[in-house]
Amino acid sequence: MKNIPNERERIKNPLIVEDLLPLDKSIVLITGVGISGKSTFRRALFDYLKDKGKAVEHYDADNFRKIRHPLDKLCLKQLPGKFNDKIYLIEDIHAPLSKGAIMPISDYNEIFYVLPDLKSHNMFWAQRMLNWYENGNFSWEADSGWSGTGKKRDPANIEGIVNAYLHDMENREKWIKEDLDVVSKYPNKIVKSAWTKEGPVFY
């Protein structure tokens, strides 16, 4: 996946995020099912708000040990005990169903639910599976780390990678429905993510 020089350019419909521009303080959740473009949207929104002169911080609850993108160097290492007068973008896949969530969903001022159509979701997965195979690890969990042998292009990882894909696709519609049943009770926006050769873009 290529990085767009200005990640904010991935936001193709600025109207979805303009509600944040007048605010000096807001706690924003970015969530959605796995491999749907959440991290890319977090970075794009961070870049967009910084470009507009907003005081903004971002945080990924997955807490990856390695930097996956230059903008992730600016991620908070942990959430503050007290939120200051800034906009906080918090990515947390677990937030809608509470188990494993970094904080209660009711504590957020705004929720962006990132949702790809089935074709785009499969394309995201195809790229991710290739990356996993190339790197020798798959299915990161914040508490347990990576699955896999750790050996690049190891055929022993293929079954686990394919099973992870099949499991998520089989449960996709169920998980989305469960998420949206919860998210709909709070201020939210559905962000449509779409595949391009340069990676996800958002509408």
URKADA-V630994 format. One record per helix or strand. SS is the DSSP state (alpha for helix, beta for strand). FROM is the first residue (numbers start at 1). TO is the last residue. If there is no record, write none. Layout:
SS:FROM:TO
SS:FROM:TO
//
This chain:
alpha:7:10
beta:11:11
alpha:14:16
alpha:18:20
beta:26:31
alpha:38:51
beta:56:60
alpha:70:74
beta:87:91
alpha:95:97
alpha:105:107
beta:110:116
alpha:118:135
beta:138:141
beta:145:147
alpha:155:183
beta:188:194
beta:201:202
//
